[in-house]
Amino acid sequence: RHGEAMKENDLNECKFSGTISRDPELKQTNTLSYFVKFSLEVVHHYKKGAEEIEGKTWIDCVLWENAERFHELVKKGARLEVKTFLKINTYMDKENQKRLSYQFNVRDYNIIHD
């Protein structure tokens, strides 16, 4: 496992298990800090009448701690468990409308080996 320690009273925690849907992107800030962006494909099942349906959700994740190492280790198709916290960002679109974006910041991850 990798990442920062959780605070006992921290309620903003989301856990996901899934597959990396494309190679993670290593990026650098203006202050020369590295971070990695990746998308995690999470499969879920639900019933529609008597039929069981498989659905997929793509979770956009950002990892700051040890980003370069993560980028070396994890590629498209890798299976991960992640502990994240949700950050909601606001921005103005091209039509000057206020929009929200959801970013899951990774606190901890575990590579799943089959």
N, C-alpha and C positions, 0 to 999 in steps of 0.2 A: 504494500500500500504506500501511497505517496500523498503528500499534501500537508496542509496546515491543520492544527488541532481545532476541534470544535469546542465552543464554549457550552457549558452545561445548560444554560438558559436560552440558547439560540434556537428560535423556532422557525427561522427561515431556512429550512433544509428540504431539499428535494433529492430523491434517489432514483436513478435510472439504470437499467441494464439493457445493452443493445449492441449494435454493430456500427462501426465507423463507415459512413456511406461514401465518403471521398477522402483522399489524402488530406491530413491536417495542414493548415496554412500557417507557417511561421511568419510573424509580423514583428515590426519594431516601432516603438513610439518615438516621438521627437526627443525624448530624454534617454534614448538608447536602451530602454527596457524591452525585453522580448516577451511575446505572448503567442499563444497558439489558438486558432479558431478551428473548430471542427463541428460536424453534424453527426449526431448519434441517432440511428434508426431504431426505434423502440416498437416492438410488436405487441399488440394487445388483442384480446378476443372478446366478443360480445355476441349476444343472441338477438336475432331478428326473427321473431316468431319461433319456430322450431329449428331454424337454421343457425349454425354457429359461424360467425363471420370473423375473419382475421383482418384487423386494421393495422395501419402503420402511422406513426407520428415521428417527425424529424425534430430533434431537439438541438437548437443552436447553442453550442458551448464555447466558453473561453477559459483557458488555463494560463495563469501567470507564473506560478512557481515552477521552476525547472522546465521551462517551456522548450528550451533547446533539446534537452534529454528526451522529453515526451515526443518531440518531432522526429527524433532519430529512431525511437522504439516503436511508435504506433503508426500504422499505415491503413489504407482502405481495406475493409474486411475484418479488421481486428475487432474482437469482442471485449467490451469494457463494462465494468460497474463503476458508476460515478456518484459521488455525493456533491451536491451543488447548492448554491443559494441563488435565488431569483433577484435580478436587478431589472427594473423597468425604466427605460429611457424614453424621453419625449423629444420630438423634433418636428420641424415644419417641413411639409412636403413642397413639391414644385407649385402646387396650387395654393400655397400658404395656409394649408390645413394642418392643425395639430395632430400628430400621429404618435403612437406608442410602439416601441419594440421591446421584446422580451429577450433577455440574455441570461443564460445559466452559467454562473461562474463556478468552476470546478474547485472544490476544496480538497478532494481526495479521489483517487481512482485505483482500480485494480484491473489488471489485464487478465482476462479469462482465457486459460489454456485448456483446450479440449483434450 
